[in-house]
Amino acid sequence: MRLIARVPATVANLGPGFDCFGLALELCNEVTVDTEAEPGVSWDGEGADELPTDGTDMVSRAMRYVLHDAQQSFGETIELPQLHLLGMNRIPLQRGLGSSAAAVVAGVALATTMLHLGDLRTPLGTLSLAGSMEGHWDNAAAAVFGGFTIATPGAIVRLDPHPELHPVVLIPEHVRLSTEEARRALPQTVPLDDAVHNIGNAAVMVHAMTNDPSRLLAGIGDRLHQDVRLGLVPEVREVFERLERVPVPVCVSGAGPSLLAFESERFPVPDPGPGWRLLRIAPRAAGVEVEGA
C-alpha cells in the first residue's frame, strides 16, 4: 500500500479572529507512506536536517494517536502495518504557517485511511482527532477543510475566500517563535474596549475575506495578541509597521514571526529587504487530500 497525503499551510487569527479564523494557502506538505518499503522515517525540504527520524515526529505521533483512539473505541486489536514514511516539507517550521497542524492532519488522514475507520475518514472526523491532539483548532480546521474557516467550540464554518484576495507571506529567515512561547506572553485578561474592538473587526474581516477585499484594511486591526507577540520580535515589528504605513492590510501569521499581508494593484507589498523571504501564495480551496486510498 502506498498513500500520499497533501496538506496546506494555514494562517490562523488573521488579525482580530484570535483562535478562530484560519486560511489555507497553496503551499503544501506531502507525506508518503509505503508499506512495501524498508520501515523508517525520512524527510526532504524544510527542516529535513532537524526533524526526528525515530518515530517521534508529529506525523508518526498522530498516526499512533489515531491507532490508540481506535483501539479504545472498538475494543479490538488493531495495528498499523510496518511502513516507510517520507515527508516532503514545503511549509517552514516555527514560522506561524501551521506546520504542526499540517503534520498532525496528515498523520490522522493517513492512519484513518489505512485502518479503514469509516466515519473518522470524513473531514469532521479528521478534524475531531487532529484538533484534540494538536490543540489549535483554527489551523487544523483550515488544513482539513481548505478555504477560509471559522472554528469555535460549537461550530466549524467554511467559506470561500474572495477570488481577488492576494495574500503575501513575509517570512523572516533567521527568526523563529514557538507557539508555546508566543502564547505564554499573552495576558490572561483584556480590557472590555479591546474585546469589543476585536468583535467588530472580526465581523468586518468575514465580510472582507468573502465579499469585499477593499474592507480588509478596516477590519484587520487587533488588540488582543499581536502587539505582545510583535514585542518578542522587534525586527518583525519594524517590517509590520512599515507595511501599515504603505498602507497594506497586514497581520501576524498565526503566532508569528511571519507576517501575512494582502496586496492590491494600488498598494503592492514592498520587498522587506535582506533576511526575509517573500511568497505570493493564493488561497487554497481544498484541505487535506489522500491519494491512493
MIDO-636122 format. One line per field, with one value per residue (C-alpha): residue number from 1; residue in one letter; x, y, z. Coordinates in nm, 4 decimals. Layout:
REM MIDO-636122
num <- NUM|...
residuo <- A|...
px <- X|...
py <- Y|...
pz <- Z|...
***
This chain:
REM MIDO-636122
num <- 1|2|3|4|5|6|7|8|9|10|11|12|13|14|15|16|17|18|19|20|21|22|23|24|25|26|27|28|29|30|31|32|33|34|35|36|37|38|39|40|41|42|43|44|45|46|47|48|49|50|51|52|53|54|55|56|57|58|59|60|61|62|63|64|65|66|67|68|69|70|71|72|73|74|75|76|77|78|79|80|81|82|83|84|85|86|87|88|89|90|91|92|93|94|95|96|97|98|99|100|101|102|103|104|105|106|107|108|109|110|111|112|113|114|115|116|117|118|119|120|121|122|123|124|125|126|127|128|129|130|131|132|133|134|135|136|137|138|139|140|141|142|143|144|145|146|147|148|149|150|151|152|153|154|155|156|157|158|159|160|161|162|163|164|165|166|167|168|169|170|171|172|173|174|175|176|177|178|179|180|181|182|183|184|185|186|187|188|189|190|191|192|193|194|195|196|197|198|199|200|201|202|203|204|205|206|207|208|209|210|211|212|213|214|215|216|217|218|219|220|221|222|223|224|225|226|227|228|229|230|231|232|233|234|235|236|237|238|239|240|241|242|243|244|245|246|247|248|249|250|251|252|253|254|255|256|257|258|259|260|261|262|263|264|265|266|267|268|269|270|271|272|273|274|275|276|277|278|279|280|281|282|283|284|285|286|287|288|289|290|291|292|293
residuo <- M|R|L|I|A|R|V|P|A|T|V|A|N|L|G|P|G|F|D|C|F|G|L|A|L|E|L|C|N|E|V|T|V|D|T|E|A|E|P|G|V|S|W|D|G|E|G|A|D|E|L|P|T|D|G|T|D|M|V|S|R|A|M|R|Y|V|L|H|D|A|Q|Q|S|F|G|E|T|I|E|L|P|Q|L|H|L|L|G|M|N|R|I|P|L|Q|R|G|L|G|S|S|A|A|A|V|V|A|G|V|A|L|A|T|T|M|L|H|L|G|D|L|R|T|P|L|G|T|L|S|L|A|G|S|M|E|G|H|W|D|N|A|A|A|A|V|F|G|G|F|T|I|A|T|P|G|A|I|V|R|L|D|P|H|P|E|L|H|P|V|V|L|I|P|E|H|V|R|L|S|T|E|E|A|R|R|A|L|P|Q|T|V|P|L|D|D|A|V|H|N|I|G|N|A|A|V|M|V|H|A|M|T|N|D|P|S|R|L|L|A|G|I|G|D|R|L|H|Q|D|V|R|L|G|L|V|P|E|V|R|E|V|F|E|R|L|E|R|V|P|V|P|V|C|V|S|G|A|G|P|S|L|L|A|F|E|S|E|R|F|P|V|P|D|P|G|P|G|W|R|L|L|R|I|A|P|R|A|A|G|V|E|V|E|G|A
px <- 0.0000|0.1262|-0.0603|0.0229|-0.1327|-0.1182|-0.1878|-0.1836|-0.0080|-0.2500|-0.2597|-0.4514|-0.6070|-0.5949|-0.5750|-0.8840|-1.0022|-0.7836|-0.8008|-1.0976|-1.0040|-0.7935|-0.6937|-0.5488|-0.2739|-0.1403|0.1779|0.1534|0.3464|0.3301|0.3655|0.4055|0.3647|0.4700|0.4092|0.6296|0.9413|1.2011|1.0457|1.1745|1.1246|1.2948|1.2492|1.3116|1.2692|1.2109|1.3587|1.4920|1.8134|1.6436|1.3232|1.3447|1.3678|1.2992|0.9199|0.8783|0.7842|0.4336|0.3113|0.4072|0.2681|-0.0625|-0.0854|-0.0309|-0.2884|-0.5474|-0.4490|-0.4889|-0.8258|-0.9465|-0.8320|-1.0134|-1.3292|-1.3663|-1.2073|-1.0268|-0.6652|-0.5935|-0.2424|-0.0800|0.1407|0.5147|0.5858|0.8292|0.7259|0.8692|0.7842|0.8325|0.8049|0.7404|0.5966|0.8692|0.8942|0.8029|0.7138|0.3392|0.2264|0.0686|0.3498|0.2493|-0.1176|-0.0236|0.1818|-0.0955|-0.3680|-0.1519|-0.0929|-0.4610|-0.5748|-0.3214|-0.3955|-0.7749|-0.7378|-0.5009|-0.7184|-1.0437|-1.2072|-1.5229|-1.6752|-1.3375|-1.2221|-1.4709|-1.3487|-1.5289|-1.3790|-1.0318|-1.0741|-1.2017|-0.8922|-0.6428|-0.7862|-0.7942|-0.4318|-0.2795|-0.4913|-0.5040|-0.8449|-0.8080|-0.5101|-0.6474|-0.9855|-0.8258|-0.5883|-0.8796|-1.1432|-0.9392|-1.0644|-1.1435|-1.2616|-1.4141|-1.3612|-1.5484|-1.6244|-1.9744|-1.9306|-1.6971|-1.7809|-1.6023|-1.6337|-1.4907|-1.2251|-1.2925|-1.1124|-0.9472|-0.7639|-0.3878|-0.2036|0.1664|0.3598|0.6708|0.8974|1.1985|1.4739|1.6604|1.3798|1.1693|0.8961|0.7261|0.3519|0.4024|0.6383|0.4090|0.1052|0.2795|0.3411|-0.0290|-0.2260|-0.4980|-0.7497|-0.8178|-0.9994|-1.3634|-1.2960|-1.0327|-1.2681|-1.5420|-1.2898|-1.1921|-1.5513|-1.6389|-1.3251|-1.3717|-1.7182|-1.5738|-1.2990|-1.5500|-1.7178|-1.3838|-1.2428|-1.5502|-1.7236|-1.5247|-1.1431|-1.1393|-1.2586|-0.9548|-0.7719|-1.0763|-1.1100|-0.7647|-0.6628|-0.6213|-0.5856|-0.5666|-0.2440|-0.0413|0.1217|0.2521|0.3835|0.5483|0.7209|0.9010|1.0479|1.1423|1.2829|0.9459|0.7609|0.9689|0.8535|0.4956|0.4822|0.6423|0.3664|0.0978|0.2314|0.2011|-0.0935|-0.1182|-0.3509|-0.1110|-0.1333|0.0872|0.0670|-0.0611|0.1677|0.4391|0.7042|0.5908|0.3547|0.0586|-0.0267|-0.2893|-0.1707|-0.3617|-0.2653|-0.2634|-0.0737|0.1737|0.3804|0.7353|1.0403|1.1258|1.4980|1.7743|1.6868|1.3296|1.1558|0.8529|0.5991|0.2893|0.0614|-0.3014|-0.5679|-0.6313|-0.9859|-0.9068|-0.7924|-0.6105|-0.6206|-0.5098|-0.4083|-0.4017|-0.6847
py <- 0.0000|0.3461|0.6595|1.0276|1.2943|1.6527|1.9206|2.3003|2.5661|2.7692|3.1155|3.1447|3.4502|3.6848|3.9815|4.0030|3.6402|3.5114|3.1311|3.1222|3.2264|3.0207|3.0493|2.7673|2.8551|2.6898|2.5759|2.2070|1.9421|1.5906|1.2813|0.9411|0.6101|0.2881|-0.0478|-0.2290|-0.0186|-0.0609|0.0683|0.4076|0.7828|1.0328|1.3980|1.6323|2.0090|2.2422|2.1125|1.7938|1.8082|1.8683|1.6634|1.3322|1.0054|0.7772|0.7903|1.0780|1.3257|1.4775|1.2717|0.9417|1.0513|1.1467|0.8051|0.6365|0.8711|0.7509|0.3891|0.4294|0.6021|0.3211|0.0557|0.2298|0.2865|-0.0541|-0.2715|-0.4692|-0.5471|-0.3073|-0.2425|-0.0246|-0.2089|-0.1555|0.1287|0.3862|0.7479|1.0153|1.3797|1.6470|1.9685|2.2990|2.4742|2.6442|2.5271|2.7530|3.0469|3.0713|2.8864|2.5804|2.3288|2.1373|2.1288|2.0083|1.7237|1.6163|1.6363|1.4346|1.1657|1.1454|1.1293|0.8584|0.6463|0.6609|0.5634|0.2742|0.1445|0.1828|0.3752|0.4736|0.7911|0.9065|0.9438|1.2298|1.5897|1.6268|1.3016|1.4088|1.7485|1.5966|1.3787|1.6377|1.9213|1.7088|1.6085|1.9308|2.1773|2.4503|2.4121|2.7253|2.5872|2.2346|2.3427|2.5264|2.2358|1.9898|2.1939|2.4434|2.7930|3.0427|2.8765|2.9881|2.7401|2.7766|2.5220|2.4819|2.5041|2.4875|2.7167|2.7013|2.9914|3.0552|3.3294|3.6118|3.5500|3.8926|3.8203|3.8426|3.7082|3.7724|3.5840|3.7520|3.5029|3.6118|3.3682|3.3770|3.4287|3.1547|3.1703|2.8660|2.8791|2.7926|3.0869|3.3261|3.2107|3.2327|3.6020|3.6854|3.8476|3.6408|3.9272|4.2092|4.5424|4.5451|4.8098|4.5860|4.2886|4.4947|4.6289|4.2759|4.1531|4.4356|4.3943|4.0177|4.0712|4.3136|4.0638|3.7894|4.0283|4.1423|3.7919|3.6619|3.9575|4.2811|4.2742|4.6558|4.6360|4.4385|4.7462|4.8469|4.5075|4.3569|4.5503|4.3544|4.4465|4.1042|3.9341|4.1000|4.3824|4.1403|3.8973|4.1659|4.2779|3.9419|4.0013|4.3716|4.3206|4.1819|4.4721|4.7133|4.5494|4.5253|4.8984|4.9777|4.7856|4.9616|5.2952|5.1924|5.1222|4.7463|4.5250|4.3175|4.0821|3.8444|3.4994|3.2742|3.3121|3.4621|3.5519|3.5536|3.8209|3.7918|4.0897|4.1417|4.3460|4.5232|4.6797|5.0196|4.9081|4.6255|4.4731|4.6116|4.3893|4.3828|4.3529|4.1071|3.8279|3.7960|3.5546|3.6950|3.4499|3.5377|3.2408|3.2071|3.0812|2.7081|2.5802|2.2199|2.0895|1.7626|1.5129|1.1484|0.9844|0.6101|0.5401
pz <- 0.0000|-0.0922|0.0169|-0.0230|0.1998|0.0771|0.3415|0.3001|0.5012|0.7094|0.8618|1.1877|1.3555|1.0524|1.2869|1.5089|1.4743|1.7576|1.7899|1.5478|1.1927|0.9536|0.5882|0.3761|0.1291|-0.1867|-0.0135|0.0687|0.2528|0.1122|0.3295|0.1650|0.3470|0.1776|0.3423|0.0911|0.1544|0.4280|0.7543|0.8658|0.8519|0.6223|0.5282|0.2379|0.2161|0.5113|0.8355|0.6751|0.8782|1.2144|1.2238|1.4122|1.2219|1.5198|1.5026|1.7476|1.4732|1.4690|1.1719|1.3339|1.6710|1.5068|1.3438|1.6807|1.8374|1.5841|1.6470|2.0245|1.9792|1.7528|1.9983|2.2832|2.0784|1.9196|2.1857|1.9210|1.8465|1.5616|1.4383|1.1772|0.9300|0.9142|0.6735|0.5446|0.5967|0.3678|0.4291|0.1635|0.3635|0.1921|0.4995|0.7071|1.0687|1.3633|1.1406|1.2102|0.8966|1.0549|1.0073|1.3224|1.2248|0.8763|1.0229|1.2594|0.9941|0.7538|1.0164|1.1076|0.7445|0.6597|0.9660|0.9327|0.5672|0.6368|0.9210|0.7239|1.0085|0.8260|0.9757|1.1064|0.7451|0.6958|0.7324|1.0665|1.1910|1.0825|1.2488|1.5721|1.6077|1.4822|1.6918|2.0054|1.9635|1.8331|2.0298|1.7646|1.6040|1.3902|1.1967|1.1948|1.0539|0.7621|0.6970|0.6864|0.5026|0.2999|0.2197|0.4956|0.8158|1.1430|1.4265|1.7553|2.0301|1.8880|1.5120|1.2144|0.9244|0.5888|0.3465|0.0008|0.0001|-0.2442|-0.5769|-0.5609|-0.2367|-0.2953|0.0117|0.0551|0.3229|0.4643|0.6383|0.8467|0.7577|1.0875|1.3411|1.4946|1.7553|1.9024|1.9545|2.3210|2.3792|2.1932|2.3921|2.7293|2.6666|2.6294|2.9129|3.0775|3.0777|2.8325|2.8636|2.7573|2.4901|2.3313|2.3287|2.1633|1.9091|1.8074|1.7842|1.5455|1.3373|1.3155|1.1671|0.9124|0.8268|0.7453|0.5002|0.3575|0.3137|0.1339|-0.0325|-0.0407|-0.0066|-0.0115|0.3529|0.4710|0.5957|0.8016|0.9697|1.0130|1.3248|1.6508|2.0191|2.1827|2.0785|1.8012|1.9964|2.2600|2.0010|1.7931|2.1109|2.1175|1.7697|1.7254|1.3754|1.2653|1.4271|1.2181|0.8932|1.0217|1.0927|0.7582|0.5796|0.7823|0.6600|0.2903|0.3761|0.3246|0.5335|0.7428|1.0386|1.2328|1.0740|1.3500|1.6498|1.4273|1.3477|0.9824|0.8578|0.6233|0.4040|0.1360|-0.1568|-0.4312|-0.7612|-0.5923|-0.2825|-0.3588|-0.0804|-0.0939|-0.0586|0.3144|0.2397|0.3325|0.5732|0.4529|0.2186|0.0371|-0.1066|-0.3062|-0.2415|-0.3444|-0.1027|-0.1379|-0.1769|-0.0824|0.2507|0.3124|0.0289|0.0339|-0.2934|-0.3423|-0.0970
***
